Structures are given as structure tokens and as C-alpha cells.
């Protein structure tokens, strides 16, 4: 059983009804910045328009190491996003201009839960009866 915290927090995607999929993109940027931020913002906007897209969380450290996790309803939705033309172009540009290396992982999310300080100190799994 999933415990769904419906509180919205900046930077965190909401908890979605399971099961769903997480695409985990871990990357090491190089020092080239020209065009990167605009392309990254455009890809987030474009992804959000795709069928099956649920949300995204992303962070990047001062050393250039970043992790972006996008959430999708199905493997077919992920495959369709991979084939999207502007996304293909951005991936090619990333390999040519912005990344030293990256890894991509796809995982099925079968269970999730959340906690918020407003919930008190109780264990969220105990509170949800799981």
C-alpha cells in the first residue's frame, strides 16, 4: 500500500499512484556552459507535454555532478520520449558539448511514501498501516 503525501514541496515531485517508472539520469558536466541551461529548461518543458509524463526532480552540485529523475506512467511512454525529435537533438548536443559521461537507469516504482514535519514524528509506514 502506498502512503500518498499530497503536500507540495519545491523541488520534490508528488507521490504518484503506483506502479510507475523512474528514469534516473546521472551525469557529469564539463566546463562548457553555452546553451546548456536553455536546453535543459526546454527539455523539462517538452517532457511535461508528453503522454505519460508524471514529474521530475533534479539537482546538480558545484562539481558538475547531477541527478535528474523523471517519472513516467509506462515503459512505452519512456520509449516515446526517447524517440521525440527535439529530445534526440538535445541528447546528441549533450554528448558533443556538455557531458563528460552519464548513466541512465530505468526502475519500476512499486511502493512510495513521504513524510513532512507537519505530520509529526511518527514513522510514515506505521501511520499508513503498511
C-alpha positions as CSV (number, residue, x, y, z in Angstrom):
1,X,0.0,0.0,0.0
2,X,1.3,3.5,-0.9
3,X,1.1,6.3,1.6
4,X,0.5,9.4,-0.5
5,X,1.7,12.7,0.9
6,X,-0.2,15.3,-1.0
7,X,1.7,18.3,0.3
8,X,3.7,20.1,-2.5
9,X,7.3,20.9,-1.8
10,X,9.6,22.9,-4.1
11,X,12.0,20.6,-5.9
12,X,10.1,17.4,-5.0
13,X,7.7,15.7,-7.3
14,X,4.5,14.5,-5.7
15,X,4.0,10.8,-4.9
16,X,2.1,9.1,-7.7
17,X,-0.2,6.1,-7.7
18,X,2.0,3.0,-8.1
19,X,3.2,1.4,-10.1
20,X,5.1,3.9,-12.3
21,X,8.6,4.2,-13.7
22,X,11.6,6.4,-12.8
23,X,14.2,7.3,-15.3
24,X,17.4,8.2,-13.4
25,X,19.9,10.2,-15.3
26,X,23.2,10.8,-13.5
27,X,25.7,13.0,-15.4
28,X,29.0,14.7,-15.1
29,X,29.1,18.1,-16.8
30,X,32.2,19.5,-18.3
31,X,33.0,23.3,-18.2
32,X,31.1,24.3,-21.3
33,X,28.0,26.2,-20.3
34,X,26.9,27.8,-23.6
35,X,23.3,26.9,-24.3
36,X,23.1,24.2,-21.6
37,X,20.6,25.9,-19.2
38,X,18.3,26.9,-22.0
39,X,18.3,23.4,-23.5
40,X,17.8,21.8,-20.1
41,X,14.8,24.1,-19.4
42,X,13.3,23.4,-22.8
43,X,13.6,19.6,-22.3
44,X,11.8,19.8,-18.9
45,X,9.0,21.8,-20.5
46,X,8.8,19.5,-23.5
47,X,8.9,16.3,-21.4
48,X,5.9,17.7,-19.3
49,X,3.9,17.8,-22.6
50,X,4.5,14.1,-23.4
51,X,1.9,11.4,-22.8
52,X,2.6,9.5,-19.6
53,X,4.9,12.1,-18.0
54,X,4.3,12.5,-14.3
55,X,7.0,14.8,-12.9
56,X,10.7,15.4,-12.4
57,X,13.3,16.1,-9.7
58,X,16.8,17.4,-10.5
59,X,19.9,18.6,-8.7
60,X,23.4,19.5,-9.7
61,X,26.4,20.0,-7.5
62,X,29.2,22.7,-7.8
63,X,31.4,19.9,-9.2
64,X,29.1,19.3,-12.1
65,X,27.7,16.0,-11.0
66,X,23.9,16.0,-11.5
67,X,21.0,13.6,-11.0
68,X,17.7,14.1,-12.7
69,X,14.8,11.7,-12.1
70,X,11.8,11.8,-14.3
71,X,8.7,9.8,-13.6
72,X,6.5,8.1,-16.2
73,X,3.4,6.1,-16.3
74,X,4.7,3.3,-18.6
75,X,7.8,1.9,-20.4
76,X,6.1,2.8,-23.7
77,X,5.8,6.5,-22.6
78,X,9.6,6.5,-21.8
79,X,10.4,4.9,-25.2
80,X,8.2,7.6,-27.0
81,X,10.1,10.3,-25.1
82,X,13.4,8.8,-26.2
83,X,12.2,9.0,-29.8
84,X,11.0,12.6,-29.6
85,X,13.0,14.6,-32.2
86,X,13.9,17.6,-30.1
87,X,14.9,15.3,-27.3
88,X,17.1,13.3,-29.7
89,X,18.8,16.5,-30.8
90,X,19.4,17.7,-27.2
91,X,20.9,14.3,-26.3
92,X,23.3,14.5,-29.3
93,X,24.3,18.0,-28.3
94,X,24.8,16.9,-24.7
95,X,27.2,14.2,-25.8
96,X,29.1,16.5,-28.1
97,X,29.2,19.6,-25.9
98,X,28.2,19.3,-22.2
99,X,28.8,15.9,-20.7
100,X,32.0,14.1,-19.7
101,X,29.9,10.9,-19.1
102,X,26.4,9.9,-17.9
103,X,24.5,6.8,-16.9
104,X,20.8,6.2,-17.3
105,X,18.7,3.7,-15.3
106,X,15.1,2.9,-15.5
107,X,13.3,1.5,-12.4
108,X,9.8,0.4,-11.7
109,X,8.4,2.1,-8.6
110,X,6.1,-0.3,-6.8
111,X,5.9,1.5,-3.4
112,X,6.3,5.0,-2.2
113,X,5.7,7.1,0.9
114,X,6.5,10.5,2.2
115,X,6.9,12.5,5.4
116,X,6.5,16.1,6.3
117,X,7.4,17.8,9.6
118,X,3.7,18.8,9.9
119,X,2.9,15.0,10.1
120,X,4.7,14.7,13.4
121,X,7.5,12.3,14.2
122,X,5.6,9.1,13.6
123,X,7.0,6.6,11.1
124,X,5.0,7.1,7.8
125,X,4.8,3.4,7.2
126,X,3.3,2.7,10.7
127,X,0.9,5.6,10.2
128,X,-0.2,4.3,6.9
129,X,-0.7,0.8,8.3
130,X,1.9,-0.8,5.9
